[in-house]
Amino acid sequence: MAHSTPRFLQGTYTFEGRGLLKPDLLDPALTYVVPTGAVTQPVYFRGGNGTDELVTIVLLRDGFPMRYFPIGAKGSTHVPLRVVEDLLGDTRLELHVAAPEGTTGTVVVDLGMVEV
């Protein structure tokens, strides 16, 4: 039986939108690099949006979009990922936000993963 460790990218963050086509890193704390020799599996994403606009949280994998999580105005979302894929050692994940230019507000994000 393999030992597993839960990992999370989570918190409440303020942002200013730069455009729906220009995702921007929410915070450097929302970066995770899979340790060399380990495998990580995303399990779920939860998010909340405190603004009056649609925002999208973009999960980047090694600098390229991997998943998009749109969150409606003053809404929330929960997406079970059910261990869809393995992320191998040295894979870099980041959570970015895409929002209409000039939109300011707060989002809550929670990306749960299991590291094996």
N, C-alpha and C positions, 0 to 999 in steps of 0.2 A: 504494500500500500504506500503510495507516494504522499509525502508531506506537502500540504498546500498552505499558502499564506494569503489572506485577503489583502487587497490593495485598493485604495480609493483616491480619486481626484475629486475633491468636494469643497464646498464653501459658498459664501455669499459674496458677490463681487459687483462693483459699480463699473460702468463702461460708458463710452461715447461711441455711437455708431459712425462708421466710415463709409457705409453703403452696403447693400445686400450682397454685392459681388466682391466685397473687400473684407473678408474675415480677418479679425485681429485677435492676437493672444489676449485672453482675459487677464491672466496673471502668470508670472513665471512659476508659481507654485502648482499650476495646473499642467505640469510637464512630468512625464514618467518615462524612464528608459528601462526596458526589460533587462535584468541582469544577464550577463554572459553565461551561457549554459542552462538558463531557465527558460520556461515557456509560460506565457501569461494568456489568460482567456478572459475577454470582456464578458460580464454576466448581465449587467443592466445599466440603463441611464435613466436618471430622474432629473427633471429640471423645472424651474418656475421662473416666470417673467413678470416683473413688476411694472412694466411700461404699458403704454396705450398702443403700442405697435407690435407687429409680428417680429420676432427675432429668431435667429437660427443658431444653434450651437453646432459647431463643426468640429468633429474629431479628426485630427490630422495624424496620419501614420507616415513617419519619415518625411514630413513636409508636404504630403499629398492628402487631399480629402479622403477619408475612409467611410465616414457616416455623417449624415445630416440629421439634426434633431430640431425641427421647427417647433416653436412654442408661441401660441397665440397671445394676443394682448391680455395681460393680467391673467394668464392661464398657466397650466402646468402639463407635464407629460411624463409618462413612465413607459419605457421601452425595454421589455425583457429581451436580452440578447441570447440567452440560453446557450452559451458556449458555442457560438457560431464558427469561430476560427481560432487557431493558435497563433500567437504572436511570439516569434522567436527572439532569442537573446540579441541585445543591442537595438531592437526596434524602439523608436522614439514616438511617444504619443503626446499630443497637445490638444487642449480644448480652446477653441477660438469662438468668438461671437461675431455674427454678421447681423447688422441692423441698419435701418434707414439712416442716411447721413444726418448727423446732428442729434439723433435720438440719444438721450441720456437716461440712465436708469440703473436698475439692479436686477441681477439674475442669481438664482440659486442653482448650483449644479452638483450632481452626485453621480460619478461614474464608478461602478463597482467592478472589480476584476479579481481573478484568482491566479496567483503565481504558483507554479508547480516546479 
